[in-house]
């Protein structure tokens, strides 16, 4: 191998090695982005009151809820609908449907009869498994949710 070829080979090797951290960072960012999309949704798309009342506010959604129904939505593959009923009797206003990714249900280890805790946060409502206290889903206010949307950057 000539001296020029050795220099070019060394330069090419150095270039490839220096690019590895950028590739790893890109992969990590992509992985983080994918995990976020499985556990976050907008309030307007994720929470629906079960009553026919005209208000669909989430201000009163805080506390413990029994999972009384879990169903897959055939019209939205990968999406589940959970009917939650307040542990403390609140009448028909103590029920609502939570629409969330199937992966969030699996990660939260949720099943019929379990208890889910809803907590108001400045950015929306956090849902966690009451037994493990592990958050499995965030229903963000629409403003916060729009801020999280990823946009492709063309270089």
N, C-alpha and C positions, 0 to 999 in steps of 0.2 A: 504494500500500500504506500502510495506516495505521501509526502509530507502534506500536500494540499488536501488529499483525500482524508487523511487522519484528522486534520484541522476541521474539515467540514463534518466528519462523523462526530467529533467531540462537540462541535457547536450544535449539531442536530440533537445529540443526547442531552446536552445542557438545556436546550429549548424545551424538549419533551418533559424533562424533570421539573423545570420551572412552571410548566403549565398544569401539573398535577394538582397543586393546591386550588387553583381556580376551578378545575373540574370537580373536585371534592366539594368546594363551597357551593357550586351550582347544584350538585346532587343533594346536598344537605338542605338547601333552600327549597328545592323542589319537593323533597320529602316532607319538610315542615309545612309547606303549603298544602300538600295533599292531606296531611293529618288534620289541619285546621278545617278544611272543607267537610270532613266527616263529622265534626262535632260542633259546628256553628251554623246557625241559620238566622233569618230575619224573623222578628216577632210577627210581622204581618203574614208571612208564609208558614210559620211554625205553630202558632197558637190560634185556636178557634174555640170560642165559647160553644158549649153544647146546647145552650138554650137559644131560643130565637130572639133574644133581646137585641136591640139595635146597637148597644154599646159592646165593643170588643176590646175593652181596656184590660191591661195587664196589671193595673195598679193594685188590685186585690189579690193577685196571684202570689202568695207567699205562704209557706207552711208545708205541712206534710200531706201527701196525696197517695191513696191506694191506686195501684194499677188494676183497673177493672176490665180492661179490654186491650188486646194487642193484635193488630191485623196488618198484613201486607197490603199495599195498594197496587193492584194489577195495572192500573193506568199510569202509575209512576214507579217503575221497577227500581228496587233498592231503597224505597221509602216505606216507613212504617207509620201507623197511626195508633197512638196510645190514648185510651180514654182514662183520664185521671179524675178521681173523686176525693174531695177533701176528707181527711180523717176526722176532723172536727166538723160536725154537721152544719153545713151552710146552705142547705136547700139546693135548688137547681143551680144557683150561682156558684156553687162549690164544685162544679164539674167543667171540664174542658178537654179538648182534644189537643194532643201534642203530635205534630208531624215532624219526623226526624229520620236521618239515614239509618238503615238497618245496622250499619257498622257501629253507630252510637249505642243502639240497643244492646248489641253484643258486647261492646266494651264496658258498658254500664252493668252488665250481668243482670239485666232486667227480665222479669217474668210476671205473669199474672199473680196478683196477690201481694206483690212486694210494695214497699213504700218508697216514694220519691219525695225528695225535699226540694222546694222551689224557694230561691232567695232573690230578692230584688237587689240589683247592682246598678251603679250609675250608667252602665252600658246596656242593661237589659235584665234578663232573668237567667239565673244559673240553676240548672237542674242536676241533682246528685242522687246517688243511691243512698237512702237513709241508713242502711246497715253499714256500708263501707265508707260512707261520707266522701266518696270519690265522684267528682263532677264528671258527667258524661255528655252534657249538651249545654250550649249557651244560645239563648234566643236573644239576639242583639236588636236594639232599636234600629229602625231603618237607616237612620243617619250613620250610626256606627258600622252597620253592615255594608253600606255603600263604600265606606272608607277602606274596608278590607278587600274589596274586589281587586283581583290581580289583572293587570293589563300587560299584554305582550309588548316588549320593547324591540323595535326593529333597529338594528345597528347597520 
